[in-house]
Amino acid sequence: MFDVIIIGAGPTGCSAARELACTGYHVLLIEKFKMPRNKSCSGVLIKRSMDLIRKYFGENVPAYTMCTPTDNQGMIFTNDKGRECRYEQEGLNIWRDRFDYWLARKAVEAGAELRDETAALSCEEQKDYVLVNLKGPSLYVEKAKLVIVCDGVTGSVKRKLVHTPQSYITTYQTFHKGSIDLDYHYFYAYLQPQLSEYDAWFNVKDDYLIFGVSVKDTNRLKHYYSEFITYMKKHHNARIEKQERAEKWLMPHIMPGCPIEYGKGRMLFAGETAGFLNPMGEGISAGLECGYAAAKAIEEINLSSELDISAVYSAYRANTSALRNYMRRQWNFVAGTADTFGHMKYTGFQVQTEHTF
Ligand SMILES: Cc1cc2nc3c(=O)[nH]c(=O)nc-3n(C[C@H](O)[C@H](O)[C@H](O)COP(=O)(O)OP(=O)(O)OC[C@H]3O[C@@H](n4cnc5c(N)ncnc54)[C@H](O)[C@@H]3O)c2cc1C
């Protein structure tokens, strides 16, 4: 019997696993793919992520996880009226396969057991524990007093437990050799409605120019992508050579007020699975913070005696209250700068101790 089984070795799962293992809990971290695994991502670590890494992992992000240019100096976005806004901020440019693998190894160093190439198929709550059905080389079962489900936007474990309708944004990005008249140290986002149904973006990693668009209707993907490439050629002199790689992925479609699903019974939800995601898809900091908050909530209760599950949820909600307010402020900010996100305007801010969701 494990104390806690954590499903998904992304930033959320790794920060939860490391924190619990450091405190002496018997932790199993399950990952569907062989680590290091790719994850479609722009790989920008904003300052908040860098600070959280230092706080939770006790060191700086190692250089080998980074790509050139290693520093990100902020975001330049063009709003739906074509006006450019520049936000300077210290940040890093990392590859997610290397970064997430480093996080997972830190959890292992702290004492967590990592089982990669193992998919969680489903969770079944029993009276005093949870049965987790797993598929590794064979089908088998593990037991834990509590489970943290953080299998990300493509994960299916939560969908088998709760039936909340969820809509998604489809992302598509391509990697090219070439050149462009833009400063490679920035991440560029474009909110003009003719270029995407959500946002379009450009950034540079090692030798690659990366162009991406996101849509609500996948049938419109090719159309927007082609419009965006034409725009980048015309406005920024993009000279694009052969396409070396393309990635299609999903993002949770965040709704007004940023509703969060905290879990069901002994199965807590965290990270993107719970609905934590900041505008322009900045989700690493939210994952790190929320995974840690879930771990801290578990540490606040006594796992060896009769488990008071409502106490875990109260602590978890309280621990993530500042994060939720941050997330709403961020979406509010974007709502104010582009009509595309105008519906995200949120005025019901509350102080730190809300228990309403
Ligand atoms: C195109 C794109 C660009 C982005 N760019 C940025 C960026 O620059 N900066 C930023 O901060 N955020 C970015 N994000 C968002 C960020 O990637 C996510 O918010 C973040 O990874 C969420 O972390 P997580 O741990 O909750 O989930 P994930 O990182 O998705 O981790 C979930 C893990 O669970 C595993 N898994 C899935 N199913 C199972 C299963 N059944 N059993 C076991 N394991 C399973 C997955 O393989 C994965 O390893 C971007 C997202 C996209 C789509």
The ligand as a Tripos MOL2 file, in Angstrom:
@<TRIPOS>MOLECULE
LIG
   53    58     1     0     0
SMALL
NO_CHARGES

@<TRIPOS>ATOM
      1 C1          1.6780   24.4300  -27.4780 C.3       1 LIG1
      2 C2          1.8220   24.6680  -25.9990 C.ar      1 LIG1
      3 C3          2.7720   25.5540  -25.5390 C.ar      1 LIG1
      4 C4          2.9340   25.7740  -24.1730 C.ar      1 LIG1
      5 N1          3.9240   26.6190  -23.7550 N.ar      1 LIG1
      6 C5          4.1080   26.8350  -22.4440 C.ar      1 LIG1
      7 C6          5.1800   27.6590  -21.9890 C.ar      1 LIG1
      8 O1          5.9670   28.1810  -22.7730 O.2       1 LIG1
      9 N2          5.3150   27.8630  -20.6650 N.ar      1 LIG1
     10 C7          4.4480   27.3000  -19.7590 C.ar      1 LIG1
     11 O2          4.5960   27.5620  -18.5530 O.2       1 LIG1
     12 N3          3.4680   26.4850  -20.1550 N.ar      1 LIG1
     13 C8          3.2790   26.2130  -21.4670 C.ar      1 LIG1
     14 N4          2.2890   25.3690  -21.8830 N.ar      1 LIG1
     15 C9          1.4080   24.7640  -20.8710 C.3       1 LIG1
     16 C10         2.1280   23.6510  -20.1110 C.3       1 LIG1
     17 O3          2.7550   22.7790  -21.0120 O.3       1 LIG1
     18 C11         1.1210   22.8710  -19.2600 C.3       1 LIG1
     19 O4          0.2380   23.7580  -18.6190 O.3       1 LIG1
     20 C12         1.8420   22.0350  -18.2190 C.3       1 LIG1
     21 O5          2.6550   21.0640  -18.8280 O.3       1 LIG1
     22 C13         0.8170   21.3440  -17.3180 C.3       1 LIG1
     23 O6          1.5200   20.5390  -16.4170 O.3       1 LIG1
     24 P1          0.8530   19.2220  -15.8220 P.3       1 LIG1
     25 O7          1.8940   18.5840  -14.9910 O.co2     1 LIG1
     26 O8         -0.4700   19.5670  -15.2180 O.co2     1 LIG1
     27 O9          0.5290   18.3100  -17.1100 O.3       1 LIG1
     28 P2          1.5370   17.6950  -18.1860 P.3       1 LIG1
     29 O10         2.7740   18.4780  -18.2540 O.co2     1 LIG1
     30 O11         0.7390   17.4940  -19.4160 O.co2     1 LIG1
     31 O12         1.9170   16.2850  -17.5630 O.3       1 LIG1
     32 C14         0.9980   15.2250  -17.5180 C.3       1 LIG1
     33 C15         1.7820   13.9200  -17.5790 C.3       1 LIG1
     34 O13         0.8600   12.8320  -17.4020 O.3       1 LIG1
     35 C16         1.2110   11.7920  -18.3010 C.3       1 LIG1
     36 N5          0.0230   10.9600  -18.4960 N.ar      1 LIG1
     37 C17        -1.0610   11.1960  -19.2730 C.ar      1 LIG1
     38 N6         -1.9510   10.1930  -19.1400 N.ar      1 LIG1
     39 C18        -1.4150    9.3200  -18.2560 C.ar      1 LIG1
     40 C19        -1.8520    8.0750  -17.7110 C.ar      1 LIG1
     41 N7         -3.0350    7.5540  -18.0290 N.pl3     1 LIG1
     42 N8         -1.0580    7.4270  -16.8500 N.ar      1 LIG1
     43 C20         0.1480    7.9540  -16.4870 C.ar      1 LIG1
     44 N9          0.6170    9.1220  -16.9730 N.ar      1 LIG1
     45 C21        -0.1580    9.7890  -17.8390 C.ar      1 LIG1
     46 C22         1.6410   12.5580  -19.5440 C.3       1 LIG1
     47 O14         2.4130   11.7320  -20.4000 O.3       1 LIG1
     48 C23         2.4440   13.6970  -18.9330 C.3       1 LIG1
     49 O15         3.7820   13.3500  -18.7320 O.3       1 LIG1
     50 C24         2.1020   25.1110  -23.2430 C.ar      1 LIG1
     51 C25         1.1330   24.2110  -23.7050 C.ar      1 LIG1
     52 C26         0.9950   23.9810  -25.0640 C.ar      1 LIG1
     53 C27        -0.0380   22.9860  -25.5480 C.3       1 LIG1
@<TRIPOS>BOND
     1     1     2 1
     2     2     3 ar
     3     2    52 ar
     4     3     4 ar
     5     4     5 ar
     6     4    50 ar
     7     5     6 ar
     8     6     7 ar
     9     6    13 1
    10     7     8 2
    11     7     9 ar
    12     9    10 ar
    13    10    11 2
    14    10    12 ar
    15    12    13 ar
    16    13    14 ar
    17    14    15 1
    18    14    50 ar
    19    15    16 1
    20    16    17 1
    21    16    18 1
    22    18    19 1
    23    18    20 1
    24    20    21 1
    25    20    22 1
    26    22    23 1
    27    23    24 1
    28    24    25 2
    29    24    26 1
    30    24    27 1
    31    27    28 1
    32    28    29 2
    33    28    30 1
    34    28    31 1
    35    31    32 1
    36    32    33 1
    37    33    34 1
    38    33    48 1
    39    34    35 1
    40    35    36 1
    41    35    46 1
    42    36    37 ar
    43    36    45 ar
    44    37    38 ar
    45    38    39 ar
    46    39    40 ar
    47    39    45 ar
    48    40    41 1
    49    40    42 ar
    50    42    43 ar
    51    43    44 ar
    52    44    45 ar
    53    46    47 1
    54    46    48 1
    55    48    49 1
    56    50    51 ar
    57    51    52 ar
    58    52    53 1
@<TRIPOS>SUBSTRUCTURE
     1 LIG1         1 GROUP 0 **** ****
